[in-house]
């Protein structure tokens, strides 16, 4: 949700890092955001769960990638 809400607001994600335990928005806002980005018009709980698990996996890989480190990442701004 932290990434998706910032992406929706067109904020720069290059300098953002997920902070576990940080609470942002309400449950209703989070669910609405997930449903908007899920890609299904009326997703089931299973589809939302699969979407969030896949997204979290991809974002963890991205955050740990050398291409997004402060040193190398400057060369790939917006990547």
Residue frames relative to the residue before (quaternion, step in Angstrom):
aa qw qx qy qz dx dy dz
X 1.0000 0.0000 0.0000 0.0000 0.00 0.00 0.00
X 0.6250 0.5584 -0.3492 0.4191 3.59 0.98 -0.82
X 0.6792 0.4636 -0.2877 0.4909 3.59 0.96 -0.81
X 0.6914 0.5023 -0.2959 0.4268 3.58 0.77 -1.01
X 0.6597 0.5015 -0.3252 0.4555 3.59 0.93 -0.80
X 0.6571 0.4848 -0.3137 0.4845 3.60 1.03 -0.71
X 0.6233 0.5320 -0.3353 0.4648 3.58 1.02 -0.77
X 0.6445 0.5318 -0.3094 0.4540 3.58 0.96 -0.87
X 0.7037 0.4347 -0.2474 0.5046 3.59 1.10 -0.76
X 0.4225 -0.7315 0.4275 0.3219 3.58 1.38 0.07
X 0.3038 0.7423 -0.5286 0.2780 3.57 1.04 0.84
X 0.5639 -0.5883 0.4589 0.3539 3.56 -1.23 0.50
X 0.2193 -0.8046 0.5435 0.0960 3.58 -0.61 1.15
X 0.4639 0.7074 -0.4343 0.3093 3.59 1.25 -0.21
X 0.7664 0.3523 -0.1938 0.5010 3.58 0.99 -0.77
X 0.5667 0.6112 -0.3809 0.4002 3.60 1.26 -0.06
X 0.0412 -0.7658 0.6414 0.0209 3.54 -1.10 0.80
X 0.5179 -0.6495 0.4732 0.2934 3.54 -0.94 0.96
X 0.1243 -0.7666 0.6270 0.0603 3.55 -1.02 0.88
X 0.3577 -0.7449 0.5197 0.2169 3.61 -0.43 1.20
X 0.7921 0.3141 -0.2410 0.4646 3.53 -1.06 0.79
X 0.5407 0.5957 -0.4186 0.4214 3.60 1.21 -0.22
X 0.2050 -0.7811 0.5815 0.0987 3.55 -0.76 1.04
X 0.0419 0.7813 -0.6182 0.0758 3.52 -0.76 1.12
X 0.8283 0.1739 -0.1452 0.5124 3.54 -0.98 0.81
X 0.5350 -0.6009 0.4879 0.3388 3.50 -1.36 -0.03
X 0.6794 -0.4620 0.3645 0.4382 3.55 -1.29 0.17
X 0.6441 0.5343 -0.3110 0.4504 3.55 1.03 -0.85
X 0.6591 0.4975 -0.3036 0.4754 3.60 0.97 -0.84
X 0.6399 0.5303 -0.3170 0.4570 3.57 0.99 -0.84
X 0.6746 0.4933 -0.2915 0.4653 3.57 0.86 -0.96
X 0.6463 0.5174 -0.3178 0.4622 3.59 0.96 -0.85
X 0.6535 0.5122 -0.3038 0.4673 3.58 0.99 -0.86
X 0.6587 0.5013 -0.3073 0.4694 3.59 0.91 -0.89
X 0.6622 0.5014 -0.3094 0.4630 3.58 0.94 -0.83
X 0.6281 0.5450 -0.3334 0.4441 3.57 1.06 -0.73
X 0.7709 0.3711 -0.1850 0.4836 3.58 0.91 -0.91
X 0.4785 0.7047 -0.4159 0.3186 3.58 1.25 -0.24
X 0.4072 -0.7334 0.4591 0.2925 3.57 1.05 -0.68
X 0.6534 0.4404 -0.3097 0.5322 3.58 1.28 0.12
X 0.4936 -0.6773 0.4526 0.3044 3.59 -0.98 0.75
X 0.7917 0.0414 -0.0103 0.6095 3.60 1.07 -0.67
X 0.0457 -0.8600 0.5077 0.0226 3.60 0.50 1.19
X 0.4331 -0.6511 0.5531 0.2874 3.53 -1.20 0.60
X 0.6696 -0.4701 0.3684 0.4415 3.57 -1.29 0.16
X 0.6233 0.5430 -0.3353 0.4518 3.58 1.05 -0.73
X 0.6582 0.5014 -0.3059 0.4710 3.58 0.95 -0.84
X 0.6493 0.4972 -0.3151 0.4816 3.59 0.99 -0.78
X 0.6406 0.5223 -0.3195 0.4634 3.57 1.01 -0.81
X 0.6605 0.4969 -0.3031 0.4744 3.59 0.92 -0.89
X 0.6356 0.5309 -0.3196 0.4604 3.58 1.00 -0.84
X 0.6990 0.4634 -0.2853 0.4639 3.61 0.82 -0.94
X 0.6373 0.5167 -0.3369 0.4619 3.60 1.00 -0.73
X 0.6605 0.4963 -0.3040 0.4744 3.58 0.94 -0.86
X 0.6572 0.5107 -0.3070 0.4617 3.58 0.91 -0.92
X 0.6544 0.5077 -0.3135 0.4644 3.60 0.90 -0.88
X 0.6312 0.5296 -0.3263 0.4634 3.59 0.99 -0.84
X 0.6880 0.4822 -0.2801 0.4645 3.58 0.85 -0.97
X 0.6716 0.4951 -0.3051 0.4591 3.60 0.94 -0.83
X 0.6173 0.5263 -0.3486 0.4695 3.61 1.05 -0.68
X 0.6401 0.5168 -0.3146 0.4735 3.57 0.98 -0.87
X 0.6481 0.5237 -0.3044 0.4616 3.56 0.98 -0.89
X 0.6832 0.4938 -0.2924 0.4514 3.60 0.83 -0.97
X 0.7202 0.4328 -0.2420 0.4853 3.59 1.09 -0.68
X 0.5064 0.6651 -0.4132 0.3612 3.59 1.27 -0.10
X 0.5422 -0.6218 0.4655 0.3203 3.54 -1.09 0.76
X 0.6086 0.5800 -0.3490 0.4141 3.60 1.11 -0.58
X 0.7373 0.3738 -0.2203 0.5179 3.57 1.22 -0.37
X 0.3937 0.7015 -0.4915 0.3336 3.57 1.23 0.35
X 0.6475 -0.5379 0.3567 0.4052 3.63 -1.12 0.49
X 0.6751 0.4993 -0.3030 0.4507 3.61 1.01 -0.75
X 0.7662 0.3431 -0.1854 0.5106 3.58 0.66 -1.11
X 0.5995 0.6223 -0.3475 0.3640 3.57 1.05 -0.76
X 0.5768 0.5973 -0.3780 0.4094 3.61 1.12 -0.59
X 0.6550 0.5104 -0.3064 0.4653 3.56 1.13 -0.64
X 0.7542 0.3425 -0.1799 0.5306 3.59 1.19 -0.48
X 0.0800 0.8371 -0.5346 0.0838 3.59 1.03 0.78
X 0.8247 0.1981 -0.1719 0.5012 3.56 -0.83 1.04
X 0.4287 0.7190 -0.4509 0.3098 3.55 1.29 -0.09
